[in-house]
């Protein structure tokens, strides 16, 4: 049985991506749902509780985010997906992909679902060199 300190250390490693990849992580350990503990650790690590629509992110930027759902932590990014010069949408896209290579979990800008973002992890998006605005 792990001590509470060891559990918190393991959760912090997931949050920071130390020794484990930030991807999808089960938050049940030895029958105990650690979702509330993980949520608290996210806030302590500088993540803000918000919704996709409230996230401030510009075109060609992305911000690190976690979604807690069904006792799992899904890592991903909130960004603005640009289709044309005039058409775009803001969404959360999980690091977990589906068979087509798309985000397995997508949350649109108008969803009220809670996510956690850390603005200190606001990065520039790498644009596809073959992308041409219409």
TINUVEX-160724 format. One record per residue: x, y, z of N, C-alpha, C, O in turn; residue in three letters. Coordinates in steps of 0.1 Angstrom, whole numbers, plus 5000, padded with zeros to 4 digits. Atoms other than C-alpha are relative to their C-alpha. Layout:
N
XYZXYZXYZXYZALA...
//
This chain:
134
500849885000500050005000500950125000501850145008UNK499349885001501350344990499550105010498450115014UNK500449894991501450635014499450114992499550124980UNK500649885007499550955007501050084993500850144982UNK498949935006502851125000500449944987500750014978UNK499650075012503750864974499050024989499350034977UNK501149995009500350894958500050154994499950174982UNK499949865005500651274956501250024991501050094981UNK498849995008504151254942499749944986500149994976UNK500350065013502851014915499050094992499250104980UNK500949915007499951254906500750124995500550164984UNK499249885005502351544904500949974988501150054979UNK499250045012504551344880499249994988499650034977UNK500950005011501551294858499750144995499850174983UNK500349865003500651664859501250074993501050144983UNK498849935005504251774851500649924988501449974981UNK499450085011504951494826501449955003502249924994UNK498750054995507951374847499949855001499049805007UNK499950155000508851004842498849934994498849814993UNK501150065007505450944826499550104989499650234991UNK500549915010503951084794498650055004497849985009UNK501449944997500951324799499149954988499349994976UNK500950075010498251124780498749985006497950075008UNK501350034993495350944797500549925012501349825011UNK499650074988495750824833498849975008497950065011UNK501150044991493350624854500350065014501450065019UNK499949934987492650804887499549925011499249975022UNK500450094989491550504907501249915004501849854995UNK498850084995494250344928499549925013499149985022UNK500450094989493550044951498650035004498350035016UNK501449984997489850104948499650145004498450175006UNK500349864996490050474957500150104988501150104981UNK500149905011488950744932500850125005500450195014UNK499149894996491651014933499750124992500550224991UNK500449895009489851254909500050135008500650235003UNK500149884992489251514937501450045004501850165004UNK498749984996492851484949500850064987501650154989UNK499349955012494151524913499650144996500450224992UNK500549875002491951824908500750115009501150215004UNK499349914990493451994939501550014996502050124997UNK498650005004496951904927500250094987501250164986UNK499949925012496252064893499950155003500750234998UNK500149864996495152394909501350045007501850155005UNK498749974993498252384932501150024990502050104993UNK499049995010500352344901499850114990500650134980UNK500249885008498952654885498949994989498850074981UNK501150025010496052514864498850085005498550085017UNK501249924997492952724863498849924996498749864985UNK501250075003489452574864499250094991498950214994UNK500749925009487552694834499249924990499049804992UNK500650075011485652604802500850034987501550134987UNK499349975013486952594766499750144996500650214991UNK500449875005484952904757500750115008500950225002UNK499349894992486653104785501550014999502150105003UNK498650015001490153004776500550114990500050124979UNK499449905009492253294762501149944993502249924998UNK498950065009494253154733499850064986498750064981UNK500149935013495053324701500249904988500549784990UNK499750085011495253184666501549965000502350045004UNK498750055001498352974661500749985014501949985016UNK499550034987498652914699499249885006498249855001UNK500750114993497752624722500450015015501550065018UNK499749994985497552604760499749865005498749795002UNK500150134994498052284780498749995009498450085016UNK501350014992494852144796499849855004500349764997UNK500550134996493451844815498550005001497950105004UNK501550034998489951704814499949885009500649785007UNK500350114991488751494843498749954997497750024998UNK501350065004486051254832500149855003501049785000UNK500150154998484950904844501249955007501749845004UNK498850054992487850874869501349994992502149914995UNK498850005009490450944842500450154998499550244998UNK499549875003492651244835500549994986501449914982UNK499650005014492951324798500850134998500350245001UNK499249895004495751554787499750044986499449964978UNK500249955014495351774757500350154999501050205008UNK499749865002495452124744498750084996497850024990UNK501149915005492952414739500750094989501750154992UNK499549935011493552584706498950044990497850004992UNK501049965010491852754677500449924987501549944981UNK499850085012491552514647499650094988498450134988UNK500349915011491752724615499749924988500549834984UNK500350075013489952604584500350084988500850044978UNK499849905011490052914562500450135008500450135020UNK499649874994491053274568498850055009499050125019UNK501249954993487453344580499349895009498549935018UNK500750114993486453004595501049935009502049875005UNK499150074990487952864627499149965012497950015013UNK500750044988486852704660501049985011502049925009UNK499250024988488252694695499549875006498349845007UNK500350134994488352344711501149955008502249995008UNK499150094993489952104735500249884992499249824988UNK499750125007491651824717500949915009502049965013UNK499250094991492951524737501349954993501349944981UNK498850065006496451384732499749864995500349804987UNK500550135004494551054729499450014986498550104984UNK500549995014493850994692499149884997499249775004UNK500850125004491250774675500749944988501849974984UNK499450075011491850544646500450084988501350054980UNK499849915011491650824621501250105003501650174994UNK499049914997494351014639499550135006500350235008UNK500649884994491951274652499949995015500249895021UNK500150004985491451374688498949915004497849934999UNK501050094995489551104706498950075008497850045007UNK501049924993487951364728500250144995501350204995UNK500149865004486951704715499050075008497850025009UNK501049924993485251964735499950144993500950214992UNK500249875007483752264716500050125010499850105022UNK499949884993483952624727498750035008498850105019UNK501349974993480252624738499749905011498649915016UNK500250104989480552334762500250065014501050155016UNK499949954986480052394799500849905008501049925020UNK499250104993482252094808501350075005501950154998UNK498849944994485052194832501349934995501449814993UNK498750045004488652174821501050085009500650175016UNK498949934992491952284838501150044990501649954983UNK499049965009494352494818501250075008500950135019UNK498949934993497852634827500650094989501250054980UNK499549905009498652954809501550014998502050064988UNK498550005001502352924816500449904990501649904985UNK499750095010502152644791499350044987498749954980UNK500549945013500952864762501149994990502150064992UNK499050025011502852764731499550044987498350044984UNK500349975014502952864695499749864993500349764996UNK500350115008501352614672500949994988501250104982UNK499250015012503452474644499049994988498249894988UNK500950005011501552554612500549894990501749884987UNK499850105010501352284585500650094988499850184983UNK499549925011503652424557499249994987499350084978UNK500850015012501152304531498650065002497850064992UNK501349944997498252484547499950144993500950224994UNK500249885007496952764525498650065004497649995003UNK501249934997494353014536499250034987499850074978UNK500849975012491453044511499550145000498850184991UNK
//
